[in-house]
């Protein structure tokens, strides 16, 4: 992608001045300078970020990024398909293997997270060991395991001391591309709303686990499902200060969606939207403000910002972001990045939005290669660096699944 300067290819959701020169000057103030797209991985194997979109993949000094490497390409992985978890050196682009994991998928990787910022050395990731899903804390410099915890993680709180755990075996039954093979947990296929399964808060220091919200506990707040249906939880995320958790409750066969927020002590359970709005991808702007893609007022699918517990819904982007994308806020709160699913030409797009005025800048189009579909599709899944000066994403526009970054300057 050729280097883009700020005054070019920009869509402004607000009316500009009538003077072209002044308008171009104003546009240059809207956005940082955008670099060429940088390819971080290459070679005969497939590579992609080792966690879900919106999760930080970089060490605090932004020197290393966690990436998975695999030979699996055009099918769902099973427990017999180990992937290599490694780090990409942002200076040399060298891939350094760290460990193998058998608890991973193409959508969320092995849910690798960095644990705090000091020392900048520990990560946690999921694995299948002795028939059970576990999470492993590892020192990236020594490649030694610090501890193994008897549960998988789906989100880690800021600071790296708390985490959320859910049932990835149940996900394998209800949403195959987000679960793990190997039956490392009891999927509870015979219960629509189990009382002892749901959202667990875990202490990464002691290994203690506490059920915060059970599937049975939200039964009366979600749409009714048939006798042969199953309710399940997925897509968990802590608020910026770690005091709240948001997640999605879904069901098969309808796959209706209800978004919830709860405090980490289990109090103040709240539905985010009225029934019928649904919900898909989300992020926290701060400790109270959220964004989720959903049916805005049941009229148009859009990126919606709101405050938990209030009905102050705001449609972002002035109509320019009316689609389902993987949106996420920069750590400094100044920017918003989101992507699109492939259009008729199989192009996926990236868009940057200025949070001050909701001006929107296209960052590029990336054509998805043939064969990447269904559970092994390759969404762009953008994510911010800790310093808010870089965005990473996955793409197959080169013909293989690889990892890329776009850098910003003059902010």
N, C-alpha and C positions, 0 to 999 in steps of 0.2 A: 504494500500500500504506500503510495507516495506521501511525503510529508505534507501534513495539512496545516495551514495557517488559519488563525482564528476567524478572520473575516470571511472565509470561504465555506460553502456547504453548510451554512448555519440556518437553522429554523428557529425563529423567535416567536414565542407564543404570545408576546405582547406587541402592541402597535409601536412601530419605531417613528423616528422623525421623518419629515419629508425631504430633508437634505441628505443626499446619498453619501456625501463625504462624512457628515456627522454620524450617520447611521453606521457606516463601516467602522468608524472610530469607537462607537458605543459597543458594537459587536466584539471588537477586539478586547474590550474590557470585560466581556461576559465569561470568557473561557481561558484556560491556560493554553500554552502552545503544546501541540500534540505530536509525538514522535512517530516515526515509522513503526509498523508492527514488528516486534522482535521475536524470532522463533527461539525458544529455550531448549527444546529437545528435538532429537532426530534419530535416524537409524532405522533398522528393519523392524523394531518392535513398536508397539503402541505405547503412548505415554499420555497421562492426564493427571490433573491435580488430585491429591489423595483425600479430598474431602468434598463436601457439598458446596454449592455456590454460596457466597456471602461469608464463608468461614475463612479466617486469615490463614494463608498457606506459607507465610514468610516468617523467618526468625525476626526478632525485634530490630536487629541491625540491617535487615533486608538483604543479607548476604546469601541465605539459602531458602529454597522453596521445597516443600514436600510434594513428591510426585510418585505415582504408581507406574510400573512398567510391566507389560504382559504380552504374551503371544496370542491371546484370545482376541478375536476381531469381530466377527459377524454372528455372535450368539451370546446367550447369557452364560456367565461363568458358573461353575459348580464348585463344591468343596474340594474337588480334585484338580482345580486350576489355581495353583498358588500364583500370586502376583508379587513382584518385588517392590517393596517400599524403599524409596531412596530420596536423596536430596540433589537438587540442581544448584550448582554454584552460579550465582548471577553474574559473576565476573568472567568466569572461564567457560560457562555452560556445560561443565563436566557433571555427569550423573554419577553419584556415589551410592551404591547399594547399602542399605542399613539392615533390612530384615525381609522375611517373606511372610505373607499373610494369606489365609484361606477364608477370611471373612471380609469380602469386598464386593462391590458392584460398580457398574459404569456410571451410575448416577451420583452416588455419594462416596465413592472410593471406599476406604476403610475407616472413614471418619477421623482422620488424623488431625490432631490439634496440638498447638504449641502450649506448653504449661507455664504461663507467666512470662516475665521478661528478664528476670534476674535470679539465677544465672540463665543465660540464653542457650540452654543446652538440652532441655527435656521436651519430649513429645509423648503423646499417647495415641494408640491406634488399636483397632479391633482385630481379633484373630480367632481361629477355631483350634482349640487344643484339647486333646483327650475327650473329644465328643461334645465339648461345651464352648459357647461363645464367651470370650474373655476380652479384657482390654489390657494392654501392655504399656507400661511407662519405660521409656528408653532414653539413655544419654546418647545424643547424636554424635558426640565427639569420640567417646570410648566404644560405642556400639554395644554397650552392656545394658541389660535389662535391670531396672531399678526395682520394679515390683510388677506382679500380675494380679489383676483384680477379677473376681469371678462373675463378671457381667460385662456386656458391651456398652459403649457410650454412644449417645446420639447428639449430645451437645456438651460443651464445657464452659463453665462460667468464667468471666474475666478474673484473672489472678490464678486460675488453674487449680483451685482447691475443691470445687464442687462440680458435679456433672449430672446429666440426665441419662437414664437408661430406659430403653423400651424393648419390646419383644420382636427381634428381627426374624425369628422363625415364623411368627404369626404374619409378619410382613411378606415372607416368602410365599405364604398361602394366599394373602389378600392382594398383594402388589408385588409380583415376582421380581421386578427390576429394582426394588428397593430393599428386598430381604437378602438373606445369605443362605446358601446351600449348606447342608450338613446337619440340619435339625438340632442345632446347638442349644435350643431352648424348647420348652413345651409350647407348641403353637396354639393349644387350647381350641382345636378345631370344632369341638363339640359344644362350645359355649358362645352364644352371641355376645354376651356382656359379662365377662368374668369379674368376680369381685376382688380377686387377688392379683390382677394384672392391670397394667396401665402405665402411668408416668411415675417413675421412681427417681427420687433425689438421692445421690450417692456422695459420700465423702471420699475423695481420692487419697486422703492421707490415711484414714483408718479402715477403709473398705466397707463401712456401714452403709446400708441401703434402706430407704424408707419409701413406702408407697404414698405418693402425694394425692393422686387422683386416679381412681379405678375406672375401668370401662363401665362397670355397673353404675358408678357414681354420676355419669353423664347421660344415662339412658333416657331420662325424662326431658332432656334438653336438646336432643337430636331427633331428626325425622325418623319415623317408624321404619323398621326393616323387616323383611319376611322371616319366617321361621328358619329358613335355610341360610339366612344371611349372617355376616360376621362384621362387627364393629372393630375398628383398629385405630391406633394412634401412629402418627408419623410427623416428620418435619418439626422438630423441637428447637427452640432458640431462647437463650437467656437475654434479658434486657441488659443495657449497657453497664449498670451497676450490679448486675447479678441478683437483683431482688425479686424478679418476676420471670416467669417462663410462659412462652406462647407456643402453641402447637395446633395441629389439625386433627380432628376426629372425622374419620371417614368410614364407609361401609361398602361391602359388596352384597349383592350384585349392582346396586344403583350407583355406588361411589358418590353419594351425597356428602357434602363437606360442611362442618361446623368448626369455626375457629374459636379457641379458648385462650384465656390468660388466667394465671393463678400466681399468688405469692409463693415464695419458696418454702414457707411454713405451712402451705396447704390452704391458707385462708383466701377469701375474696375471689372465688372462682367466678369468672365472667364470660359470657358469650360476647363475641366481638361484633356480630352482625345479626340482623333479623333473618329468620329462615327465608331461603330463596336467594340470598345473596351469594351463597357458596363461599369460595375462597381458594386460593392456590399458593402463590409464592409471597413471602413476607420478609420484613426486616424491622428492627428497632432503630429509630432516629436517636432517641435518648431513653431515659428511664420510664417514660410514660407514652411517648408518641410512636406510632407504628405506621407501616405501610403494608398493604396487602393487595394483590390483584384479585378482584372479585366483581360481581355484577352490581355496579354502582346504581343504587335505587332501582335495581332489577331491570335496568334499561340498557346499559352498555358495560361490557367488560373492560375494566380500567385499573390503573394503579391508584389506589385510594389511601390517603393519609388520614389518621384519626388518633384520638386520645383514648386509651383504654378506659372503659366505663362511661364514656360520653358519646353523644351522637353528633360529633362535630366532623362529619365525613367531608373530605376535600378531594376532588378529582385532580390528580396531578398532571401537569404538562399541557393544560388548556386544550385537551382533546388529541394531542399528538402522541400520547402514550396509552391509547385505548386498545390494548391488547394484553395477552397474558405473557409476561416476561419475568425473568429472574432478577428483580430489582434489589439493589442494596446501596446503603448510604456510605459515604466515605467516613473514616474515623473522625475527621475534624468537622463533620456535619455540613460541609460546604457544597458537596456534590452528590449526585445520584446517578448510578449507572444501571442500565437494564439492557436486555437483549430481546430478540424475537425468535419464534420458531421458524423453520424454513418456509418460504413463500413458494409460489408456483414454479419459480426458477431454482428452488432448493437453496435460496440465499438466506442466511441468518445475519441479522444486523445488530450492531451495538450503538447505543445512544447515551450521551452524557447530558445531564440536566443540572443547571445552576439552581441551587436551592433558594437563592435570594429572589429571583424573578421568574423561575421556571422556564427560562430559555433552554432550548434543546439543540444539541449538536450531534449530528451523525458521525460516528467514528470509523465506520467501515462496513463492508458487506463481505461475507465469507461463505462460499458455496459449499454445502455439505456434499461429500462424496457419496456415490451410490453404495448401497449395502448397509449403511448405518441407519437403522430404523428400530422401531419397537423398543424393547428393553435394552438394546445395545446402541441406541441412538447416541449422537454426540451433540448435546446442547452446549452453547458457549459458556454458560454458568460463570459469569464474571465475578471477580472478587478483588477487594482493595488491598493494597499494601498498608502496613502500619502507619507510614508517613503520609498517606493519602496522595502520593505522587506517582502511583503506578496501578494499573489494573491488569490482572492476569485472566486468561480464558483458555478453554479447550476448543480445538477446531480440527476438521478433517479436510480443509480446503486444499491441502497439499496432496491429498490422496490417502493419507494415514492420520490417525488420531494423534495429535501432538499438542504441546503446551506453548502458549504465546503470551506476550505482554505488550502493553502500550504505556509509554511513560509521558508524564506531564511536567512542564516547567513554566517559569515566569508566573507562578500563581500569586 
